[in-house]
Amino acid sequence: MNNTNGFGKGFPPRNIAIVGVSRTDHLQHPGYTGYKLLKILQEGGFPGNIYPVNPKADFIDDLRAYPTVSAIPEPVDLVTITVPAHIVPRSVEDCIAAGAKNVQICTSGFAETGQEEGQQLTDQISQLAQGEDIRIIGPNCMGFHVPSDKMQMFEEMPMDSGPMAFLSQSGGHARVFLLNTAHVGIGVSKVISYGNALMLDASDFLEYLADDPQTKIIGMYLEGIKDGRRFREAVTSVTRKKPVIIWKGGLTEAGARAARSHTASLAGEKQIWDAFFKQTGAIKVGSIEEMMDIAVSFLNLNPSTGKRAAVVGAGGGDTVAAGDMCAEEGIEVPPLSLQTQNRLLEHVYLINQGIMNPLDLPILMHDLSIMRQTIPILAADPQVDVIILRIGSLLFSIGDPFPTKDEVIQCLLEIQQEIGNKPILIPITNDTQEEPVDKHVRDLRDAGLAVYASFRGACRAFRRFTTYHRYVSEISV
């Protein structure tokens, strides 16, 4: 079913009704109850009216309860339904009668079960909504997380507003996404978990986010889509102005079986999706972690189409491994020009060091004055598009007489400003077990540097980053 009205009417909501709120929380199964969702909204500070719907209660947690949505004394922007599956059609009918704008069905037990009863309930809801001015999200979904409007879908989640949105058929992946954004320091505009996509599909939400001024980057987790042509056209249109990063689940036989039982989705063949990514400019990833690395690139780097790198590390074995990983991830490591090598030799010596690309220059990590002199020399080489500076976490644990973390950050920021558009990628590798590398990554990212938790992750993210910008530049000609 296509939604001809378009998502966005009444969203973000000024008020929310929750159907199926018990007087107390008595969770008997995995998942969230209406009462739990009510408490999450209250604790998150949602500023609008919240209406619990329960025909057997007058008040729930000091909030006036109503027997039906149609009994609520004002039009409702968003209704969240949490009652058992067999009662959901009756609730949807009431929402339609009340003129509710958006209805999120949190309840599972529909077509994703593969059972006749679940399919019948799905068909019944479809028939009720046909031709009505209502937008149904789900069923089998967690709904919305909008920090700027104090909306939460999970308890104890970060509420940092920012430029990245995420669309997910999986509520669990939505939760992992939110945890990762907090971990790496990326703020969120909107997260939408839409489950079985009975009425509103990925295309509807993508078209909404395309014009959302708060959203600069769009991530997606997909299991299947209902209208392939419409989705392809939507992604092609959006990638011209905003990067779209997609983790496509169900590309293997086992994954496709799981997708059918999870959200009743037909996953599709791998070859078809490979062609889709080439044609649309969407960026393909295989995990939330990869998605975060690419988002960091878009947030911290200027557009770039070149993928020739000068790689700087400390240790012969590391430089060999770095060269291999660059090649495996599609990053070129060209020989440096003779002029560049001669200029480097004015500042570094060759005892236990090397200036063949990848470069083995531990002195840079010990003497920031030499780092300030040599990185701009590498950036000036016409064969170099990007600097990859590998830093071991041990550097931040040694202390005097070596530079502090703050001194390293300030030095790198000054160098980046000096060399301009040529980006610096900074993978931090774990050289010690005394302190997790994650804290160092977050500290440098918070300062505005393009930092990654692994060398391979940096290479992979940058190659996809440049591929996207190459695609955009080609279609703009």
N, C-alpha and C positions, 0 to 999 in steps of 0.2 A: 504494500500500500504506500503510495506517495503522499507526502504531506504538502498540500497545495497552499497552505497558509504560511509556511515558513517559520522556523524556530526563531525566537527572539521577542515575540509578543509577551509581555508580562515577565520578562527575564532580564536581569536578575529580579527576583520577586520582592515585592514590598511586604507581602505576608505569606504565611505557609500554614496549611492545614495538614495534620497527620491523622490518617484513618487507621484505627486499630491500636489506640494507646490504652494500655491497661493502667490500673491504679498504681501498681508497683511493677518493678522489673522482675519477671519470673521466666527468664530465658531457659527454654528446655531443649533447644537445638542450636547447631552452629549458625551464627548470623546475628543480625540486629533486630530487636523488637521496636515497635513504635515508641514505647517508653524510652528506650535507649536513644533513639534518634531525637526525641524531644529534649532529653537532657544534654545531648551533644550540641544542639542549637542554642539552648539556654546558656550553657557553660562557655560557648564560643562567643556569646554576646550579640547574637542576631538582633538587629535593632527593630525589626518589624513585628507585627502581631503574629503570635503562634497560637493556632487553634487545635487542641486535641479533640478528636472525634471518637466518642464512645457513648452508645445509647444507654449505658447503665451507670453513668457517672455524671455528677453535676460539676465537680471541680477535680482537677488532677494537678497536684503540686501548685496549688493556689491559682491555677489558670481555669477559666470557665470552659467546661467541656460542652460539646454539642452532639446531639444524637446523629446528625447527618451533616454533610457538607452544605446542603441546600438550606440548613437552618442557621448557618453562620450569617451574621448581619451585614457583611460586605462581600463584594466579589473577591474571589481568592485567586492569586496569581499562580501558586503552586500547591498541588495536593500530593502528598506522599502516602501511598497505600501500602500497609503492612499486614493486612488481614490474610487468612488462609486463601489459597488459590481459588477454591470453589465459591468464595464470597466476592472475589474481585470484580466479576462482571456487574454485580449489583452496585458495588461502590462506584464503578466507572459510570454507570447509568445515572447515579445520583450526582456525580461531578458534572456530567453534561447538563443535567437539569439546573444545576447551580450556576452554570456559565463559567466554570473554572477554566483558566487559560491553559495550564500545563498540568499534566498528571504523570507523576513518576510512580511506577509500580515496582516496589522493592521486592515483593513476593516472588519466589520461584515456584516451579511446579507446572510449567506450561510446555511448550513444544520441545524444550530442551530435554525433557524426560524421555522422549521417544515413545511415550504411551498415548493411546487414543484419547484418553480423558484430557491430558494436557493439551493435545492438539485441538480438541473441541473447545476448550476454554479460550485458547488463543483465537480461534475463528469467531467465537462469540464476541470477544472484545473488539475484534476488527469490524465486525458488522455494526456494533453499537457506535463506533467512532466514525464510520463511513459518512462523509458529507457534513460532519459536525465541525464547528469552530473550536477545536480542541487539539492539543498536541500531547501524545502519549509517549513517555520515555520508559523503555523497558519492554516487557517485565524482566525480572531477575537482574536488577541493577541497583547500584548504590547512589546514583543521582549526581549531586553537584557539590563541588568544593570551590568557593569563591572568596578568597581572603579579603578582598576589598569590601565585600558586603557581609562579612562575618558569617559565611555559610560553611559548615563542615560536614563531611560525610563520614568521618571517623573521629573518635575521641583522641585527644592528645596529639593532634597533628599540627605541624608548623603553619602559621598564618601569615607568612611573609608574602606580600604582594610583589609581583614582578612580571616579566615579559613573556613567560612560557606557558602555553596551554597544553593540555593533554586530553585526548579522547580515547576511551578504552571500553571495549566490550566486557572486560574483566574488572570487577570491583577489586579483586586482590592485586592486580597489576597497578590499578590506580593508587592503592595504598603504598605499594613499593615505590612507585614514582614519587609520591609525596615525601617519603622517607629519604629518597636519594636527593631530591632537590634541596632538602634541609642540609643534608650531608655535604653537598658540594657548594652550597651558597647561591642557588638560583631561586629567584622568587617566582611565584605562580600567579597567572591571571585567572585561569579557570581550569578545573578538572571536571570532566563529564564522563560518568560511567553509565552506559546506555544498554548493556545487556543484550537481550534477544533482538532488539531493534525491530519490534513489531510495526511501529508506525514511523518513528524518526530513525534514520540510518546515519552512517558516518557522513554521507554527503550533506545532510541537513545541518549538522553541527559544524562541518568544515566551512560551509557557506556563511554561517553565522560568524565564525571566528575570523574569516577573511576580512570582514569589515569591523572587527572589534578593535578599537584603538588601544586597548590595554595589551593586546597580544601581538608579539613580534615573531615568535617561533612557535610552531605547532608540532607536537609529538602525537603519535597515534599507536594504539595496539589494536590490531584487527584480527578477527578470526574468519569473517566472511562478509560479503556485501550482497545486497539484493539486486541492485541495478548497476552493473559494471560500467556501462557506457557513461551514465551520469556521474559516477564516482571518478572515472578517468578524466572527464571534462572538468569536474570541480577541482581536482588536484592540479591539473595542468594550468588552470586559471590562477589558483592561489600561489603556486610556486613562482610565478612571475614577480610577486611582491613579498612573499614570506616563505622561508624554508619550511618544508613539510617532511618530518622524519617519521618513518613508519617501521614498526616491528610487526611483521606479518606472521601470525601463528598458523599452524595447520598446513605447512608445506610438505610434511612427510606423511606417510600413511598413518602412522601412529598418532601424529599431531592432528590430522584431519578427523580421526575417530574421536579424539578428545574434544575437538571443537564442536562436533555434532552434539555431544552429550552435555557440553558446557553452555552453549548459547544457541543451539539448533542452527549452526552456521554451516554452509557449504564452503569449504576452505578454498578450493581451486588448485590448479596445477602449478608447480614451481616454474615451468617454462613461461606460462602466461604472465605470472607475476614478475619474472625477470624482464620481460618485454615491457610491462607496465612501468617499471622503474626507469627504464631507458627513455621511454616516450614522454613521461610526465615531468621528469626532473625531481621527483620525490627521492628522498635519501633512505636507503635500506639499512636497517640495523637488525641485530639478532638478540638484543637484550636492552633493559632499561639502562644499564651501565654504559653501553655504547652510545645510547641516546644522550646521556649526560655529557659525555666527552665531546660529542658534536655540538651540543648546545653551548658548551664552554667556548668552543671555537667561534661560533657565530657571535657570541656576546663580547668577546675580547679581541677579535682580530678584524682587521680591515679586509674587504673583499680581495681575493687572490685567485688567479687561475694557474699559476706556476707551481710545480711540485718538485723542483730541484733543491735539494737540501745540503747545507753545510752542517755536519753532525759533530758536536763537540762532547767528549766524554773524558773519563779519567781511568785509564787502564787498557792495556792492549787487548785483552780478551773481550772487554766490553765493546771496544770499537769494532772488532770482528763481528760480534753478535749484532751490533747496531746496524752494520752494513747489510747483514742478511735480513734482518727484520724490515728494513726500509725497502729492499727489493721485493720481499714477500708481500708487502702492503702497498706496492705501487708508487713508492717514493724514490726518485732518482738521487743518486749521490755522485755527482760529477767530479772529475779532477779539478782542483783549484788551479787558476792561472799561475804562471811563473811569477808575475808581478805580485799577486796576492801572497804567494809563498815567501817571496823576498821581503815584503812588508811585515809579514808575521815574524820573520827571523830577527827583525829589529827589536822585538819585544820578548821573544821566548827563545829558549835554548833547546837543543835536541837530545840532551841527556835524559833518558827515561821518558822522553816525550816524542810526539810525531805530528807533522803538519800535513800528512797525506789525508785526504778526506775519505772516511771519518777521521777526525783529529783526536789524538790522545794528548790532552793538555790539562793535567791535574793542577798546574800552577794557577789556572784561572779561578779555581775554587778556593785557593788559599790567599791570592793577592787580587783584590778587586780593582786595583789600579791597572793591572794587566788585562783583566776582563774588559774594562772600559776602553782600552786601546785596541784589543784584538777583535772583538765582536763587530765593531763598525768596519773593520778591514774586510772581514768575511762578507758582510752585507754589501759591500761595494763591488764584490766580484760579480761580473755580468752573468756568470753561469749559476748564480745562487739566487733562489727565490725565497728561501726560508732558512732560519737558523733553528736547529734543534739542539738545545743545551741540556744535557743530562746532568742532573744534580743528585748525588746520593744523600739519603737522609742523615748519614753519619756527619755530614758537614755541620748540621744544625745541633749536633750533640757534643761536639768537641770543645767549643768555647775558646777562650783566650789561649794563644794569640790569633786564632782564626776569626774571620768576620762573624758577626751575629746575624741572625735571621733578618732582623730589621735592616741591617746594613746591606745584606744581599738584595732584599726587596727594593730598597732605594736605588741601588746601583742598576738593577735590571730595568726599573722604570725610567731612569735617566737614559740608559742605552736605547730602549725602545723608542723614546721620544726623539733621540738623535738620528736613528736610522730610518724613521718614518714608516713607510708602508710595508717594508719587508718584515714579516712577523717573526717573533721569537716564540717557539714552543718549548715548554719546560717540563719534561717528564721527571718526576722525583721517584727514584727507586729506593727500595728499603734495604739499607746496608747494615741496619742494626735492629735487634729485636727489643731494644730497651724502650722504644716509644713508637707507636703506630705512625706510619707515614701519612695517614689521612689528615692528621692535624696540620702538618706542614702544607699539604696540598690546599686545605681550606684557607690557611693564613695567606698564602700567596695569591690564591684566587680572589680573596676578599680585597686584596690590594689592586686588583684589575689586571693580573697577569694570566696568560693562557697556560695553565698548569694541569698536568695529568698524572694519574697514579701509576702509569706504566709507560714504557717506551713504545710498545706496540700500540697501545691505545692512542697515544699521541699521533703516531704515523697513520693509523687507520682513520682517525677523525679528520686529520688534515687532508688526506686524499679525497675523502667524501666531501669535505668543505670546498676544495678546489673544483671538484667535478660539478658540484652544484653551481658555482659561480661561472664556470665555463659554459654550462647549459644556459644559464640566464643571459650571458653575454652573446651567445650564438643566436638565441631566439629574438634578441633585441635588435639585431642587425637588419 
